[in-house]
Structure formats: structure tokens, C-alpha cells
Amino acid sequence: MIYYLTFGSILGLSAGMSPGPLFALVISETIAHDIRAGIKVALVPTMKFLGLSLCVLAVFLFKDGLSLLKIM
């Protein structure tokens, strides 16, 4: 199991650190303003995916009258 965790962590870090448009935007906002502005820009995708995940979870939970909660 340690092998899979290590392998997934390495792949995730390499994908997350690869240069792209979001990385360039974070760097440019940090240089133009301050570190707080860069952190805000970097957290926007996380907040977007969190909201999307909660919406999907709500659809699955309420689709069959909370039947997923009865299984747990």
C-alpha cells in the first residue's frame, strides 16, 4: 500500500507543479500584488471543485431519499 501512496503522491506533485496557465496567473498576481493575492488565485480552483463535489454528493444522496445514508 505504501508503494501506491508514494506513486500517487509523486504523480500528483508532478502534475500539480507543471507549468501552465494557472501557474503563470498565480505567479503574475503574486508579483503584481502580494503573496495573499497569489494564494487567493491559487485557491479558486479548489473552491470551485469543492462546490461542484458537494452538489454532486447532494444529488446522489437525495436522489433515492437518502438511501446511501441507510447503507452506512
C-alpha positions in Angstrom: 0.0 0.0 0.0 2.9 2.3 0.7 4.0 1.8 -2.9 0.7 3.1 -4.3 0.6 6.0 -1.9 4.1 7.0 -2.9 3.4 6.5 -6.6 0.2 8.6 -6.4 1.9 11.3 -4.4 4.7 11.6 -7.0 2.3 11.7 -9.9 0.1 14.3 -8.1 3.0 16.5 -7.2 4.5 16.4 -10.7 1.1 17.2 -12.3 0.5 20.0 -9.8 3.8 21.6 -10.2 3.9 21.5 -14.0 3.8 25.0 -15.6 0.5 26.0 -17.1 -1.8 28.9 -17.4 -3.0 28.8 -13.8 0.6 28.6 -12.5 1.5 31.6 -14.7 -1.5 33.5 -13.4 -0.6 32.8 -9.7 3.0 33.9 -10.3 1.9 37.1 -12.1 -0.6 38.0 -9.4 1.9 37.4 -6.7 4.5 39.6 -8.4 2.0 42.3 -9.2 0.4 42.5 -5.8 1.5 40.3 -2.9 1.6 36.8 -1.6 -2.0 36.9 -0.4 -3.3 37.7 -3.9 -1.4 34.7 -5.2 -2.8 32.4 -2.6 -6.4 33.6 -3.4 -5.9 32.9 -7.1 -4.4 29.5 -6.3 -7.4 28.6 -4.1 -10.1 29.4 -6.6 -10.0 26.0 -8.4 -10.1 24.2 -5.1 -13.2 26.1 -4.0 -14.8 25.5 -7.4 -14.3 21.8 -7.2 -15.4 21.7 -3.6 -18.7 23.3 -4.5 -19.1 21.0 -7.5 -18.4 17.9 -5.4 -20.9 19.0 -2.8 -23.6 19.5 -5.5 -22.9 16.0 -6.9 -23.0 14.5 -3.5 -26.3 16.2 -2.7 -27.8 14.9 -5.9 -26.7 11.3 -5.1 -27.9 11.5 -1.5 -31.3 13.0 -2.2 -32.0 11.0 -5.4 -33.3 7.9 -3.7 -34.5 9.5 -0.4 -31.1 9.3 1.4 -30.8 5.6 0.7 -27.0 6.0 0.6 -27.0 7.1 4.3 -29.0 4.0 5.3 -26.3 1.7 3.8 -23.6 3.3 6.0 
